[in-house]
Structures are given as structure tokens and as C-alpha cells.
Amino acid sequence: LTTVLEQMTSGESAPPMMHDFFLASLLPAVFHSQNPEIIGRIFSKIDEYDLPHDSIRFSLSESHDGKSVRGSLDLLTFEERMVLTEAVTANRGWVKYKSIPVRECPKAEFIRFCVENGIDTETAAGLLFKPAENERLVLLDEIKTIDDILSTSADNNLITGEVAEFFFRRIIEGRDPYELCISTRDSLPSLSDDDLELERFLAFETLAFAIMGRNVKTIYFNDLLALPNDHRRVAATGELRNIKRTKVNLDELQPKLEYKNSFESRVVKGINNLIALVDSDPALHFRGEEAKLLSMEKPKPAALIYNSCNDEKSLCAVNLSGETITLAVNAVDAGFAGASSLVDNFSGRTLSIIDGKIDLMLEAYGRIWLSLKAVDIPQELLV
């Protein structure tokens, strides 16, 4: 606790709720792009700090505020920011903007945009901006509109299209998306199948808890029920953040929870049993190691997260897509050298390790939580 309090008051230490500032924006982007490598940026950020091993952080995948607070959008590429912002708008969420200097752009930001999109920075800057006198770039006087920028880019074989329009519109209009107000459930791509939506939501929370690893894991109350956007509360209060601050009426909720096949009942059961698992898994003990993202030889739309504490180990695999996929995981790379079999704590199945490989089949948004033996979960914690 002393270390956490010191971090909260020090301007030089790592924030004690580091995952909170990044997971809320990055995890939806992971599912939109189906790219697990985005998760690695969280761990790279953590590695920038000299953290004592006995420092335990409070972690959240969602909060009562809008997504992207504390700059977590900065860990996304401009294309990823565009996709996430468009998804929020399409799913009837709200985007908050902050003012930025009109017709100006930090040089470092423009360089980053060019690198992300394979553009020669000097060529692009010479066509669009005045000679830089400091660390800020100013558009040429003859460039007045977004169409001027896009036509100049097209005439000189520079990048055009949606990403360029998203990036440069910010400069022309002098405003930048900085906070995304939307529920966790609606921050993901829309699905017409409730069963698939349920599986994806549980996959989302499973991945979040695995990434939080040894740290103090929390879940936002609305996500216990996978509550959607609350448009009535926004209309009644005028506060955009209230879109995910639903005040639940127990009398209305209780019948839904008692009907075992309702969406709400199945979500609550899934979340409850997930919490029971991660709280009982000794590999996630707070004296253990930081969670790790494992790389795959062949890129697949799946995330592999490894946790360990002394001899206790677990591997979480989550399918980020709506299609069935197969994975062949190297047992040594996954921390299970010498093991002959593993247990999936969700299904109870035993998986054999053959020729040093763990063969996994994940159905649409499927998830697996592997360990050397079944995690001992007190029965009173399960529903």
C-alpha cells in the first residue's frame, strides 16, 4: 500500500492503476482489429518504469468515466483510433473532442502518422506544410480544406483515403477526439446473434483479467450484467458519461436473473464463475510475475496470455474472431516444458501435449484457461 500511495503522489513514478488507463481503449481495438499485438503496447509501457516487484496495482478494463482518459488513445495508431471512434458513433455512443491549434500539427505527430502509413516524411511535409521553424508544422496558406490536402496527396502518390482524412480533418477543424463515451458491450462491433454476443463479452472480460494477472482485478458494475448504452439517462441528465452509468432497478432485474436462459442471467453466471477462477488460480497470486503476451509463429486472430507464480502456471487463449480457429502452441514457449497434458478450467477437458505442441481449437470468440492441474475453486463461489 505504501508503494501505491507513493506512486499516486509522485509525478515521476508509474501510475498505480496503469492498466486502467489503457485497457478501456485498447481492448475494444484488439477485438475490432483482431490483432493481439496491440496488447503488447501495454506491457511495453509498463516496462518504461522501474517498478518494485512488491508493487501491486489496481487494474480495471472499464471505469465510470469515458474511455481514453489519461491518454490511452495515444497507444493506438491513427487507423485504430479512427476505427474505434467510428464504432462508437455507429453504436450510438458519444465522442468528446478537445481543441487543438487550427492548421497546425506537432512535428513528432506527423512523423508518427507517416511512419504508420509508409509515407516519406520529408516529401509529405514539403508538399503540405511551411518550413518548420520549431517542433510544430503549419499548413501552407494555399491549403484551405481537407479536399485540398487529399487532392495534393493523391497527385503526389501519398496516402489518401479514410485514415488520411481522419488525421488531417483534426488539423483543419482544430479538434481531436479525446474521450469515448460508450458502454463496454457497445464498444465492440455490432452482432445480431445474442449467443455470440454473450460469448464475445465473456471472452473480452476473460482477456482483461488475464492481462491484469497478479494485480488487483476489478470489474465495473455495469459490466457484471453487460449493460448496453443508457440513452435515457444521457437524455435525462445531459452528461455524456452517464451512457454507462445505469442505475439498475432490482425489481426489474430480479426476474431476468431468475430466468436461467435470459441474456442477463447467463452473463452474470459467466462473469461470476470467471471471477471465481481468476481469484482461485495460484498462477495469478499477487507475489507472482507480470502477465506476458505470447507471440505466435503464424499470426492468428487470437491472444495468448501467460501467468506464473513460482511453479504455478496458466495460459489463457482467447479467439478474437467470429470464426473457429486452430492454434499449435509451443509448450516450451508457453511455459509448460516437460508437461504431458494440461487442463482447460472452463470445459474441464484434458489436452495432451504431443511433440512439444499444444493443439487448440477455439470456436467463435472461444476461450481456454489452461493449467497443469484443475484450479481448485471453492464450490460456494460458483453458480
N, C-alpha and C positions, 0 to 999 in steps of 0.2 A: 504494500500500500504506500509506503514511503516513497518508493521509486516512482510510482504512478503520480503521486502528488507533486513530486519534484518536476516531472515531465509536464504536468499541467501548468506550472508556474514559470517554467524556463522557456525562453524563446529559442534556445539552441537545441533542446532535446527533441526526440521524436514524439509526436502526439500519442497519448496513451490509447486513443481509440482509432488507431491508424486504419484498420480495416473499414471502420465506419465511413471514413472519408472517401473510400474508393469502391467498395463492393456495390454500393447502391447504384452507381452508374456503370461500372464495368461488367457486372454480371448480366444485366439485360443486353449489353453489347455483345457479350460472349454468345448468348443464345441467338441474337439476330444474325451474327456473322458466322456462327458455328465454328469459331476459331478459338481453341483453348489457349493459344499462346498469349492472348490478351491478359490472362490471369498472371502470367509471369511478371508483368509490369508491377503488380502489387509487391511481389517478393523482391524485385529489384529496388523498389522504393524503400522497402524496409531495410535492405542491405546498405543503404546510404548512411544509416545511423549506427552508432556504436551502442548496441543495446545489451545491458547485462542479462545473463541467461535467466536470472530470477525475476525479471521484469515481466509481469503478466498484464496483458492489455485487455480492455473491454472491446468486444467486436460486435458489429451489427451489419446485417445486409440491407437494412432499411431503418429509417427513423421517421419522426413525425414531421420533419422538415422536407423540403423539396430535394430531389436528387441533385448531386453535383456540388453541394456545399463543400467548402474548403478545397475547391479546385480539382475535384476528381475528374472532371471532364478533360483536364489537361493531359491525362494519361491516355486519352483516346486520340486516334488520328482524326483528321478533319472529315474524312469519309465516314468513320464510325460515329462521330458527333452528328453528322448530317442524318445518317440513318436513324439514330436514336431520337433526334429531335423530330424528324418526320413521323416516326412511330407514335410519339407522344401526341402530336397533333391529330394523326389519323384515328387514334383511340380515344379522342375527346379529352385529352389531358391539357395542361396549360404550360406554356413556355414563358419564363420570365427573362427579360433582356436587361443588360446593363449598357450604359452609354460608353462609347469609346470614341476617340478623336475621329471626326469625319475625314475621309480621304487619306488617312494615314495608317501605317502598319508598322509594328516593330520589325526591325530587320531580321531578328532571330526567328520570329514567327513566320515570315515569308520564306526564309531559308528552309524551315521545317516543312512547310507546305510543298515547296519544290522538291525536296528530298523524298517526301512521301509519294509524290506523283511522277518521279523520274524526269523532272524539268531541269534544264541548265539554269541555275540561279542568276548568273550574271546576264545572260541573254534576256531572260524574262524581266529582270529588274530594269534593264536598259530600255526595253520597249514600253514599260508601263509607268515607271517612276522617275522622278527627278534624281539627279546625282545625290547620293546620300551624304549629308553633312554631319550626321551623328548616327545614333542607333535606330533612327526612325526613317521610314520611307514615305514620301509624299507623292501622290499620283500626279502625272503630267497634267498641265492645265487643259489640254485638248480632250482629255478623257473625262467625260461628264457622267456617263451612265454605265450600268452593268453590261449593256449591249456593246458599248464601246470597248470594254475590256475583253469580252468574249470574242468579238469580231477581230480585234488585234491579235488575240491568242490563236484564233483559227487561221488567220492569214500567215502566221509565222510558225505554224505547226506546233504550237504549245497546247497545253491541256485545255480542253473545253468540257462542256457537259455539266452534270449536276454538282459535282464536287467543287469545280471551279466557281460555279455560280454561287454556291453556298459560302465559299471562302470570301469571294470578292464583294458579295452583297453586304456582308458585315461592314466592309470598309466604306462602301458607297453610302450606306444608310447610317453608319456610326452607331451600330448597336450589335451586341453579341449575346447569344444565348448563354445564360449562366446558371439557371436553375430550372429543373424539370419537375413539374407538379403532377404526379400521377401515381396510382396505386401500383404495387409490385405486380399484381396479376395483369393489369392492363398495360404495363410497360413492355410486355412481351408481344410478339406477333399474334394477331388475332387468329383464333381457331374456332371452327364451327362444331367440333366434337368435344362435348363436356368431359368424356372419359379421358381423352387425350390431353385436354387442358389440365385435368387433375394430375395426370402422370407428369406433365411438364412442370407444374408448380412444385410438386414434391421433389422432382429432380433438381430444380432451382435451389430449394432450401437445403437439400442434401449436399449439393456442391458448396453452398455457402458455409455450412457447418464444417465440412471437411477442410476448407481453406482456413477457417478460423482456428482449427486444430487445437492446440493446447491452451489457447487463450479463453477468456471468459466469453461464452457464447450467449447471445441474446436474440430474441425474435420480436419484431414489432407486433403489438397485439392484433392489429387488423390482419396480419399475415397468418395468425393462428387459424383464421377462417377463410383465408384467400379472398378477402372482401374486394369487390371491384370499386371503380371510381364512384364517389358520392357527389353527384352533381347537385342534388337537392341541398346539401349542406353548403356547398360553394355559393349557390344562389341565395341562400338564406343569410349568409354571413359576409359574403364578398371577399373572403380570404381564400386565395387560390390553394394554399397548402391544405385547406380543410377537405380537399378532394380525397384525401386518405386518412381523415380523422373522424371516421364514422363513430357515432355514439350508438352502440348496439343496444337494442331493446330485448331484454332477456325473455320477456313473454312471447315475443315474435320469434326469437331464435330457438327456444327450447323445443318446439315441435319438430323443427327441422333436424335438430341434433338427435332426437329420439327416433327419427325415421332413418334406419341404418343405410338405406340406399340413396339418401339425399346427397347432393354435392357437398353441403356443409358438414354433414356427419362423416363422410369419407375423408374430407380434408383434415378435420380435427383428429380423427383416428390416425391418419398417416403422419401428421406433424407430431402428435403425442408420442407415437412409437419411435419416430426418428429421434426426438429429444431423449427418450429413454435409452436408445442405442448409443448416441454420442456421449451421454453422461456416464454410461457404464463401460465404454470401451477404454481399457487401460492404456492403449496406444495414444490416447488423447489426454493423458494425465498432464496437469499443468507443469510438472517438472520435466516433461518430455521435450522433444525438439520441435522447431518450427516446421509447419507443414511444407511439403515440396510438391511442385508441379513436375510430373514426369513427361519427358518427350517421347514421341513415337517414331519408329523408323519410317513408317509410311503415314503421312498426315491423314487423320480421320476426324470426323466431327464428334469428338469425344474428349472428355477431360479426365485425367488420371491424377489423383492427389494421394500422396503417401504421408502417413503419420507414424511416429515411433516414440517410444519411451523405454529405454533400456532394451530388454528382449521382446517387448510387446510391439507388434506392428499391425498396421491396417492399410488397405489400399481401397480407395473409393473410385469407381469408374462410373461416369455419367454420360449418357448419349445426349448430345446437344441437338439432335435432329429428329424429325418425324418419321424416319425410316429405320428399319432394322439394320444393324451393322455388326460386323465381327472384328475382333481385335486379337492379335497374338502378342502378348506382353512378355518381355524377357524377365524371368523370375529373379535373376540377379539384380537387374536394374531396378526392379520393383521392391527390392529389399528382402526377398524370400529365398536367398541362396540356400541350397541344401534341403528345402522343403519338398515333400512329395505331393501334398494336397493342401487346399485351402477351403474355408467355409464361407459361403455367402450368408451374411447375417440378415438379409432381407427375405430370401427364399428358403434358407436352411439347407440348400444343396451343397454337396461336396464337389469341388472341382479338382481334378487331377492335374499335376504339373508333369508334362511329358516333354522330354528332350529339352528341358530348361525353359519351356514356354507355357504360359497360362493362356489358354484359348477361351475367349469371352464372346458371348453373343448377347447383344443388348437390343431389345425391342425399342420401338419408338419412345424416346425420352426415358428409356430404361435406366436403372441404376443398380449397382452392385457394391456391397461393402464387405471386402474380403479380409479374413484374419486367419491365423494358424489354427485357431480353435474358436468355436462359437463364443461370442461375448456373453458373459453371464449377466443377464438383465433380470433384476427382481420382478417377479410377475405382477406385483402390485402397481408397477409403473406402466404396465401395458393395458391397452383397451382393445 
